[in-house]
Amino acid sequence: MRRVTFSRNYTLSLSRTCQCYCKYCAFATHQAHIRSPEEVEGLLDEALKRNAKELLVLTGERPEINPVVAAKLAEWGHEDFTSYVVWSCERALERGMLPHTNIGVLERDDLARLREAPRPPASSRSRLRAGSWLALARLSRSRSNRWKRWLSCTGDTGTFRR
């Protein structure tokens, strides 16, 4: 008998503002759209009530190019959209959820900033089965090796650090 497991997830649509004009996309808008910190906290609390273990942060690409979105980010104390995504991921980690992102193409520095998001506190990790952490660590190593192979093919091996 095979055992099937799953991890309940929740999607946080942080912003639908996008710089791209992909013909297939029904998600993006070119109007100013971004969720406030209060909305984000409320949605994360809702995800927690639904026993979500993972959070997908979904956005349009580079929403801060919209002046209204950029002004709201500055008003909330964020230098750019990546800072806001990191803040959102930290709030998810505080609640014991594992965040991952689909926020479009990023510069190398922005990717590094996302990677630096802290590990959840021990009290939050207890919400997840021990096997989930082990599986996540294995998956992370597996992806790391694939990236190292890809980077070695591009000749850009000096920039990837684990």
TATA-V401428 format. One record per run of one state. SS is the DSSP state (hx for helix, st for strand, lp for the rest). FROM is the first residue (numbers start at 1). LEN is the number of residues. If there is no record, write none. Layout:
ss = [SS & SS]
from = [FROM & FROM]
len = [LEN & LEN]
This chain:
ss = [lp & st & lp & st & lp & st & lp & hx & lp & st & lp & hx & lp & hx & lp & hx & lp & st & lp & hx & lp & hx & lp & hx & lp & hx & lp]
from = [1 & 9 & 16 & 17 & 18 & 29 & 30 & 37 & 50 & 54 & 60 & 63 & 66 & 67 & 76 & 81 & 95 & 98 & 103 & 108 & 116 & 122 & 126 & 130 & 155 & 157 & 160]
len = [8 & 7 & 1 & 1 & 11 & 1 & 7 & 13 & 4 & 6 & 3 & 3 & 1 & 9 & 5 & 14 & 3 & 5 & 5 & 8 & 6 & 4 & 4 & 25 & 2 & 3 & 3]
